[in-house]
Amino acid sequence: MTPEESKPLVHYLTRHAVRPQGVYRHVWQKHDLVMWDNRCLMHIALADYDRTKVRHMERTTVNGAVSGYAYDGPLQ
């Protein structure tokens, strides 16, 4: 598909992905560990946590095969 041909499909899939039944919200507790694959998941960090508590976060990147997805511009 050309970029123009694919726009309706991308819009449909984006709307589908953020439906409430497909959203996971984590309620943080001490010693929690959450992992995800940035190549296969949309995520956002919300500032809805207790800012008086220390949060420790780490990031790791796995060296491996390219996912096959090439993004070349903003969604409209």
C-alpha positions in Angstrom: 0.0 0.0 0.0 1.1 3.5 -0.6 1.1 5.9 2.4 -2.1 7.5 1.2 -3.8 4.1 0.7 -2.7 2.9 4.2 -4.0 5.9 6.1 -7.6 4.6 6.7 -6.2 1.3 7.9 -3.7 2.9 10.2 -6.4 5.2 11.6 -8.8 2.2 12.2 -6.1 0.2 13.9 -5.0 3.1 16.1 -8.6 3.7 17.2 -9.0 0.0 17.9 -5.8 -0.2 19.9 -6.9 2.4 22.4 -10.4 1.1 23.2 -11.0 0.6 26.9 -11.2 -3.2 26.6 -7.6 -3.2 25.2 -6.0 -0.9 27.7 -4.1 -2.1 30.7 -3.6 0.3 33.6 -1.2 -0.7 36.3 -1.7 0.3 39.9 1.8 0.4 41.3 2.7 -1.3 44.5 6.1 -1.7 46.2 8.3 -4.3 44.5 6.3 -4.3 41.2 8.1 -5.1 38.0 6.5 -4.3 34.6 8.1 -5.2 31.3 6.9 -4.6 27.7 8.3 -4.7 24.2 8.3 -1.1 22.7 8.2 -2.6 19.2 4.8 -4.2 19.8 3.0 -2.0 22.3 1.8 1.6 22.6 2.4 2.9 26.1 2.3 6.2 28.0 3.5 7.1 31.4 0.9 9.1 33.4 1.9 11.3 36.3 -0.7 9.7 38.6 1.6 8.2 41.1 2.7 9.3 44.6 5.5 11.8 43.8 6.7 11.7 47.5 7.9 8.1 46.9 11.1 7.2 45.2 10.7 5.4 41.8 13.6 3.4 40.4 13.4 2.6 36.7 15.7 0.9 34.3 15.7 0.4 30.6 17.4 -2.4 28.6 17.6 -2.9 24.9 17.9 -6.3 23.4 20.1 -6.6 20.3 18.4 -8.7 17.8 16.7 -8.9 14.4 14.9 -5.9 13.1 11.1 -6.1 13.8 10.2 -5.5 10.2 8.2 -2.3 10.9 9.4 0.9 9.4 7.8 4.1 10.5 8.5 7.2 8.3 6.3 10.0 9.6 3.6 11.2 12.0 0.1 9.7 12.0 -2.5 12.1 11.0 
